[in-house]
Amino acid sequence: MPSPTLEINYYELDAVEAPRILSAVRLAIKMASPIVKKVLDIGTFTGYSSLAMAEALPEDGRVVTLERQEEAAKMAAENWASSPHVGKIESRVGEAQALLQELASQGESFDLVFLDVDKPGYFALYQTLMETGLLRVGGLLAVDNTMYKGEELTGERLSVNGEGARALNAGLLADDRVLQVMLPLRDGLTLAFRQH
């Protein structure tokens, strides 16, 4: 069972560090406005990212956020409840891969996708986003934690999360459908523009 102290510290760390990452994502939304109206947030957690993106969207904008854990989705909904932007947010609970397939079967596509979930699944989720067209041509993918604790720089063996980040980074570099840049913000933020 996780330590309540560690859990609280993680939530506090998220509250302190997340604004740096999300300010870059909000800037991308504002720069592309009014083109960016539909955002997919994969990994709701506290709901901070969904709300930050909803605030940056125009009034007719929409954020669909995916969360595996029911408890986290409930906490996020409570965090959004008093915001005037809550009506822009749609929350779905379940495994990301299954929810992505569901969205694709409904003909959805998104202008911006923010990916911040379990790192070992990053590359498979990226492939699904591209193969299904959920990330539309001309859309932007923002991925958090792509430098995962700087593990590649240490020369030591990578953790499972470090391997997941490396797999995505290698996949992005090899994919001529995207132009990408990794920004040294916090734990690494990669922006990838889908050009075709």
N, C-alpha and C positions, 0 to 999 in steps of 0.2 A: 504494500500500500504506500502511495507517495506521501512524503512528509508534508503536512500542512504548511510548515514554514517555507519549504522549497517552493511549494505551489504559490504561496503568497508572493515570494520573492520573484517568481517568474512572471506573475501578473504585473507586479510593480515594474519589472524590467521592460515588459511589453509596453506599458504605459509611458515609460520614459523614452524608449528607443523608437517606437513605432512612428512618432511624428516625423522623424527624419526621412524615413522611407516613404511614408504616405505624402509628404509634401512634394516629393518628386513625382509621384503618381498623380496627385491633384494637378500639378503643373502640366503634366502631359495631357490630362483631360481638358484643362482650360486652353492650352495651346491648340488643341484639335477641335475645340468647340466651334460651331455646333455639330461637327461631324460625329463626335462621341456622344451617343445617347444611350447605348446599351452596354452595360458592364457585367462581366461574370467574375465573381469573387469566389475562388476555390479555396476554402478554408476560413470559415467565419470567425472562430475562436471567440473573442470578446465582443465582436461586432464593430470594433473601432474602424477597421479598414472599410467595411461596407458603408458605414455612416459617413466617413470622410469622403468617399467617392460619390455618395448620393448628394452630399452638400455641394460638390463641384459640378454636378450635372445640371443641365437646364431643367426647367419645371417638368417637361415631358420626358425626362430621363428615367432610366430604370436600372436597378442593380439586382441581379439574381445571385444569391449567395448560397454556397453549398457547405454543409457541415456534417461530419460523420457522427458526432456525439450529440444526442438529444439535449443533454444538460447544458452544453455550451451554446446550442441554438436558443435555448430558453433564456439563458443569461444575456445573450446578445439582444434578443427581442426586448428584454427589460431595459437594456441600455439605450435602445432606440426609441422607446415608448414616448418620451417627452420631446423628441425632436420634430420640428416641422417638416423634416424630410423623410419621416418614417414611411409615408405612402409610396415612396420610390423604391422601397426595398422589399424583395420577395425572398423568403427563406425556404430552402429545401433541405431535408435531413436524409442522409443515407451515404453509401459509399460513393466517392467521387466518380469513379469509372461508370457505375450504373446510372448515376444522375446525368452524366454527360451524354450517355447514349440516349437517355430519355429526352433530353433537350434537343439532341440532333434529330430524333425521330419526330419531334414537334416542329421541325424546320427552323429552329432558332439559329441565329448567328450574332456575334458580338463585336463591338467596335474596340473594346479593351477587355483583356482578361488579366486578372491579378491572381497569381499562383503562389500559395503559401501554405503547403500541407506537408505531409511526410515526404522527406527528400527522396527515399528509395523509389517512390512512385512518380517522381517528376517527369522522367523521360516518357513513360507510357502515357501519362496524361497529356503531355505535349503532342505526342503522336496522334492521340484521339482528337485533340483540338484541331490539328491540321487536316487529318484525313476526313473528318466529318464536316469541315467547314465552319465549326463553331467559332473559330477565330477567322473572321472574314478577310478576304484580300483587302489590304489597306488598313487592317486592324493592328493593334499594338498589344503585345504580350509583355507583362511586367512580372518578373519572378524574383521573389525574395530569397535570401540566404544562398546565393550562388557562389559565394566564396567560403562557404561553410567553415567558420572558425579559422580560416587560413590554413586548413590542414594540408593542402597540397604544397604550401610553402615550407612546411616544417621538414619535409622529406621522410616523415614517419608513415607508418601504415595508416590508411584512411579508415575512418569509422564507416558504418553502414550509411549514415547520412552524408558523409563526405563522398562516398562512392556514388550515391544518388545524385548529388550536385555535379560531380565530375561527368557522369553519364549524360546529364542534360546539357552541360556546357559543350561536350564533344559533339552531341547531336545537333546543337544549334550551329556550331562552327561548320559542320559538314552539310548543312541544309541550305541550298541556294535559294530557297523560297523566302528566306528571311535575311534582313540586315540586322545585326545585333551589336550591342555595346554593354559591357559590364562596368557598372559604376561602383567605386569603392565606398559606398555608403553602408555604415554599420557592418553587416555580415555579407554584403554584396547584393546589389540590385541589378538585374539584367533586363534591358529593354530590347525587345525584338519586334521589328516592323515586318509584317507579312507583305512582301512585294508581289508575289504571285503564288 
